[in-house]
């Protein structure tokens, strides 16, 4: 939140609620309770002038985005901004100049690679595996397995790139986000295999949420700035 930083669930460890898995809402009731607790702590009872930013996995389907919007609408806020996690990560850790940018998000349950061109998603790949899955491997094998997943997706995008955007994005240096980007054995190997530098935020595991907060601050200062600003929830 602008001026307050990160606001977490005020009741951590209150049960085994895991309402979001593999980037999808699988338990709407638990998700609603969790969001309600955070809204109570962060916004208080009167939320009529509040704006919430929702970031979602790049390849989240319309069904899951609709479910998330419905839950947020129930919080009584006046506006909801919806954007992909790659755009949020780019806002926080990406370069200021326009052009192609590669965002690699290595999370607990998903690994995503997104090609942004002038801020818009041009191509994306997703693997339904992440650090939680790879942690079952021998620790020595984990970095190689995660890097191979990332490189396979980048290679697939390269094969379908007819305009040289991937090449331009690699020259600029990909943005690495998520918990996987906290591991030097992963980030160093990605940089070495791609033959390029990589871009890391101060705390890669919170790159997406901090980028979403940055976009929120911008929108609050200039209400009409974002094409993804939605009116009152219905």
N, C-alpha and C positions, 0 to 999 in steps of 0.2 A: 504494500500500500504506500502511495506517496506520503512521505513524512514519517512512516512507521516501519518500513521495511517488511520483512517476512512475518506473517501471522499464521501460526500453525494450529493444528487441532488442539484445543485447550484440554482435551482429555486423552492424551496419548496412552496407548496400552489399554484402552477401555474395550476389551473384547478382541475378537479375531476378525474384525471387519476388513475385508479386502474387496471392496465393491468394484474396483477397476482391475482388470487382468488383460494382459496383452493389448493394452490400449483401448479396451472396450468396457463399457459399463455392464457388468454381469449381475449386479444386485442393486437395482434402483432404490430400494428402501434404505439399505445401509448407506448408499451414496448420499441420499437426501439427508439422513441424520448427520453424517459427517460434515456436509456442506452447511447444514443449519447451525451446527456448533461453531464452525469457523465464522459464519456470518454474524452470529450473536456476539462473539468475542471481538470481531473486527469492526462491525458496522453498527451494532446495537439494534434496538427494536425498530427504529424508523429508518427505512432504507429507500425512501422514495426518491432521493437525489443521488443514489449510488450507481456506479458503473462497474461492471465486472468484466474482466477479460477471460475468455475461455480459449485455451490452446489445446489442440488435439493432434494426434499422430497424423502425418501427412496423408496417409492412405486410409484414414478412418472413413467409413462409408456414411452415407446420408442418414441411415438409420441410427447410428451411434451419435452423430452430431445432433440430430433431432432430440434424442433422449437426453443428452446433456443440456440442450437449450431448455427443455421442459423442466428439468430439475432446477436450473438457475432461475427460470421464470417464477417458480414457486417461492423464491426467496424475497420477492417483492421489490427488486431493484428496478430502476427506470430504464437502463440500457444494458445490453450485453454485446461485447465485441468478440467476434470469433475469428481466430487465425490459426494457421498451422504452427506446430512446434518449431519447424525449420525457420519460418519467418521470425519467430520470437528469438531464436538463438542467433540468427543473423543480425537482428537489431542490437543485440548486446555485445556480440563478439566479432561481428564481421567488419570489413573495411567500410569506410564511408562512401567510397566511390561506387557508381553503379556498374552494371555488367554482370557476367556470370559468376556464381559463387556456389561452392559445394559445401553442404552441411552434413556432417556425419554425427548422428546421435546414437550413442551406445548405452542403452539403458538396462534396467534390471530384467525386463521381459521382452523388449523389442530392440532391434537394431535397424536404423533407418539411414539411408543415404538420399539426399535431395539435391537436385540441381535447380538453383534459383537464377533466373535471368531478369535483371532489373526489378528484383523483388518479387517476381511471380514464379510459381512452381512450373518448371519446364519438363521435369522428369523426376521420378522417385522410385526407389526400391525399398522393400521392407522384408526383414527376416523375423519370424516369430520365435526368436531366441535372444537371450541376453545374458547378463552376468549371472543371474540366478541359475540358469541352466549350465553355463560354463563352469560355475564354481564346483560342480560335481566332478569335473575333470581333474587330472593331475595338475597341480599349480604350475608346473613347468610347461604343460601343454596349453594352458588357457590363453596366454597372449597370442600364440600362433593360430589357435582356432578362431578367436575373435577377429584378428587381422585378416585371416583368410575369408571370413564372412564379408567383411567390409570390401576387400579387394575384388571379390567375385561380383558384388553389386556394382562397383565402379566400372569394372570391365564390361559388364552387361550394358550399362548406360553408354559407355564409350562406343560400343558396336552400333548403337542406334542413334548416335549423335552425328547428324549430317552437316552441322554448321560450325563445328569446332568449339562449341561452348564448354565442353568438358576440358579440353586442352587449355582454354583460357582460364577456367576456374582453378585448374591445378597449378598453373603459373602463379596465380594470385595466392594460393595456399588454402586448403580446406579448413573450415571451422569444425573443431572437434568438441562435442558436448556429451553430457551424460556421465554416469559413474565410470564407464570404461576409460574416459579421457583423464581420469585421475591417476591412471597407471602409466608410469613412464615407459615400462616395457612394452606397452601397447602403442602409445603415441610415437615413440622413437622408431618402432618397427614400421608403422604406417608411413612416417616421413621418409624412411630409408627406402621402402619398397616403391613409393610413388616418386621418389627423387625430388621432393619439394619440401618446403617448410610447412608447418601446420600452425593454426591459430587456436589458442586456448584462452578462455576467460580465467579470471583469478580462481573461481570455484566452478569447474566445468559441470559439476552435478546440479548446480542451480542456474545454469546459463539460460534455460528456457523460461523459468519463472521470472528471472530478473529482466530478461528481454520483454516479457509480457508486461511487467511493471513499467518498464521504460516507455513502451507504446501507450500504456494507460496514462502516464504523466503527459505525454505529448497530446493525446486526445482531450484530456481535461483542459489543457491550455488552449487548444484549437478544436472546438467541438466538431467541425465539419471536415477534419483532416483525413479521416480514414474511410475508404469506400466500404469497409466491412463493419461500419457502425450500424447497429440495428436499433429500431425504435422501441417503444414500450413493448415488453413481452406480452404475448397473447396466449 
